[in-house]
Structure formats: C-alpha cells, structure tokens
Amino acid sequence: MRYRFNGRSFLLLGTALVLSVGWSAEGHAQESLSLEQCRDLALEHNKQIQMAQADAVASDYLVQSAKTKYLPRVDFAGAWINPGDRALRPFAIDFNIPGVTPPGLSMPLDFISVAPREIYTGGFTLRQPLFMGGKIVEANKMARYTSDLAHEKVKMKEADVLATVDEAYWRVLSVQEKVRLAQTYKSLLDHLVQDLENVYAEGMTTRNEVLKVQVKQNEAELTLVKAQNGLQLSKMLLGQIIGLEAEQIELDSEIISEEQLSSRLLALESSNAERAEIVMLRSKLALTESARKMVKSQFLPNVFLTAGYNWVEPNIYKGSQNNLGGDWMVGIGVQVPIFTWGDRIHQVHIADQEVAKAKLELQDAQEMITLQVQQNRFKHAEALKKMELTKLSKEQAEENLRITKNNLLEGMNSVRDILEAQTMWEKAASEDIDARVEAAVTLSELEKTTGALYQYATEHTQHQEEK
C-alpha cells in the first residue's frame, strides 16, 4: 500500500532524511591526541619498558665489572689471637752431643719458651692474573653480548608497546566514530518517528507504520549505549598504555585516509631497519661461542703473580720480641689441569651443541620473519582493497538513500523502503570505518615485522637524549 503525504508533513520528513547522508563533528575544548603523541607517551610512561631499561642499565654495570678482572686484586687480612695460659716450648729436647758437649754439661733447649699473652698479625696480598687460558677475555665478551641482548630487549619491548598503542588508538577512534554514527542514526529515527506521528495524527498513515520505526528507534538507542560503553572501555585501555586517565583522552575525529596510509607505506619502503629479535639472536650466537671458548680454556694453565707484606707481633723476625715485625714476599703461581676423567671434554661437546642450536635459531627466525613480512604485506593489501570497496559501498548506499527519498516524494516508496535504505547506509558506513581501521592496524603490524617500529623507538630515544 502506497501513501502520499501533504507538503507540511513531507517537509518534516525530508528534513530528517537529509541527516542520513553525513554527520557533523562536535567541537571539543580539549586538544586532540595524534597517533605520534600517543606513541611518545607510551614510550615514556609504560612500566614494561621501564623494567627492560632497568635490566639494560644493570647489564652496563656488568660490562664494567668484567673489565676489572684484568686488574690486580689487593686484599688485607688481619687477626688477633689469644693463645691461652700454657707456654710454647718449640725446642723441648736435649741437645747433648757425645764428644762435643763437655762432660757434665747438659744443654736442654726446653728453656726456650714463648708465652705471649696476645698475638697480632696482618698483611696485604696482591694477586695479578698473567694468563688464565682466555677466561677473562671471553668473560668480557660475554658481558658485552649480554648487555647488547638487554638493550635489544628494550627495543623489542618498545616495538611491542608501539604495536599495542597503535591497535588501542585505532580501536578508540573506531568506536568513537561509531558512536557518532549511532548518534546520527538515532537522531534520524527520532525525527522520522516524530514526523510519522504527525502524519498519523492527520490520518495519512497507519499506527503499524509508526510502530515499525519506533522499534528501529529502540534498537538504535541500545546500539548507541553499547557504543558509548565500548568507547569508555577503549579509552581506559589506551590510557593504561600511555599513562593518562580516560577522561583526558580525546582523539582526532577524522578517520584515517588513503593519503595517510600511502605516506606511511612509502616511509616503510625506504626504511632499512632490522628486527631486534635478529640482533638478539646474533648476540646469543656470539655468547654461546664465547662460552665454548671459555670451556676450552679449562685445558690451559693459569699463571698469576702474587706479592704481599705481612706483619706479626710478637716479632718472630727478632727473637719473638714484643714489637711489630714484618717482611714482604713475591712469587709466581701456576695451576695446570691434569686429569678430570673426561669432564672437560664432555663440557666442550655440550658447548658445541649450544652453538649449533643458536645458529639454527637464528636461521629459523630469519625465515619466519621473511614469511611474516610477506603475510602482513598481503593482509595490508587486502585491507586496502576492502577499504576501497567499502568506500564505494558507502557511496552507493548514500545514493540509494537519496533515490529512495526522491521516490518518496512521488509516493513510489513506503516507510519500509526508507527504513531499509537507512539501515543499508548505516551498515555501509560502519563497515567503511572498520575497513579503514583494519588498514591502519595491518600497516602497524607490517611496520613491526619489517623493523620500522624499532627504528621509530630508537629515533625517539635519541631525541630524548639530545633534549
């Protein structure tokens, strides 16, 4: 059944329909955050990054500690001894030699007794490694490789955070745009309900037609509530990453455009950054090779210089007089491993297997990263194609709505046709938002797999250090 509306009623209905082809952005006093600002805030405030940075600083001290192994060690040791009440008789024997000792003269040496009340001793000892089979050299290399691993771990954590903040940023922007879409769609239905009630009051339509639109109105209101709740939760998640409260977050209302994606993709193609995982695996390989050399050093002798000066009271250098006496000493020590029942050989074989494993891990990671890069390129290309198609679908839905509105003027369409056209437009607009966000997220994933996010984090750190 077709219905014609009088001029006044149609004017109200036509005014509402005009709202369906777009919505205006509301002004906000709060300054909008860009993606780069959110990235920088995340790099500066994220606790996971700060913990990784603390590990990196600790590894730098490990390097400094390893360097001290080249230098001599000087120790001091001292003691106080109370020997008790009994006298010490070190020569408690008879020293009577027949034919030498005059007859009747006895020379027992037990008259020599030492009964000090207290003994004091102390001294300095110096130990300088001369040759330790390469242990110190390899220990310093291992400390540097460990430090490199810790610093690359910071970069990897920064890249993970950047990828997370990108995803959270686009999720907030997506939900924010869908809130605006839901508000526009609900406003459209509100006006349509009001116009139909006016038309119904004039007897130009049935109550059933009004109820159909009211059902859609209720559905739109529920959709709006869900979108608003989703927006609040999305802002809370983004705020946790960048260190802001949800109320402080306001993003640009302009959804990502093809130009923005093209510029980022162009910058990505010119980037020559390397994944932190590859650098870390190279450092791990070098670490295992140094560990193998250190195990092999067990077959070599250890040579060290030792020197010192010791004091003691009573002075044993002057007849145990009650004063302080001392003397110096110097020497060279050599420790040569002889036989360990094959333990060292087994340790070398274990180290060889660790080196082989590290090489395989590096090769496997390089192959997997190449595969990931290609997969993400395909995903981004598909997202770009999807964005192109949803944009076209949105334009077609807008045109369909315009034609339906014009047909309504001629009485060729019903309220049901208008509702269907509005629903198609709302769905097409929502899919267009999803497609644009998907294109942005897949580009961020591509930036991570190619190493561009690592380069971004490094440049941010350098910029902060220059400040």
Secondary structure, 3 states (H helix, E strand, C coil): CCCCCCHHHHHHHHHHHHHHHCCCCCCCCCCCECHHHHHHHHHHHCHHHHHHHHHHHHHHHHHHHHHHHHCCEEEEEEEEECCCCCCECCCCCECCCCCCCCCCCCCEHHHCCECCCCEEEEEEEEEEEEECCCHHHHHHHHHHHHHHHHHHHHHHHHHHHHHHHHHHHHHHHHHHHHHHHHHHHHHHHHHHHHHHHHHHHCCCCCHHHHHHHHHHHHHHHHHHHHHHHHHHHHHHHHHHHHCCCHHHCCECCCCCCHHHHHHHHHHHHCCCCCCHHHHHHHHHHHHHHHHHHHHHHHHCCEEEEEEEEEEEECEHHHCCECCCEEEEEEEEEEECCCCCCCHHHHHHHHHHHHHHHHHHHHHHHHHHHHHHHHHHHHHHHHHHHHHHHHHHHHHHHHHHHHHHHHHHHCCCCCHHHHHHHHHHHHHHHHHHHHHHHHHHHHHHHHHHHHCHHHHHHHHHHHHHHHC
